[in-house]
Amino acid sequence: MTSRNDPSVALKTVLRSLEDSKAEDIVSIDIRKKSSLGDYMVVASGRSHRHVAAVADNLLKVFKEKGASARVEGLPGADWVLIDAGDVIVHVFRPEIRDFYGLEKMWQAPDLEEETLH
């Protein structure tokens, strides 16, 4: 989901959808200085396979209603669903899978530019 003016609009839409779906432990990470993949990464958890799938399905429905498209991976298994909406990349995990990969810890590391300044 790309906003022509402000990628934070897409982020707010994603966060609202995740909250409405009762996703847990929602973390948004600004990756603009870390990667060209997107502007924001959002990581959230669902309580079970069914909840992860429902959270992802609801977000995809919101994108469709707004006329936006997104690429999706992992929906059939619903352990880890990746939704690439352009400006915002969303990962929805079952808690055990999220803990195993520690994805947000890796992306929350200091920017390379910040490390060289200190």
Secondary structure, 3 states (H helix, E strand, C coil): CCCCCCHHHHHHHHHHHHHHCCCEEEEEEECCCCCCCCCEEEEEECCCHHHHHHHHHHHHHHHHHCCCCCEEECCCCCCEEEEECCCEEEEEECHHHHHHHCHHHHHCCCCHHHHHHC
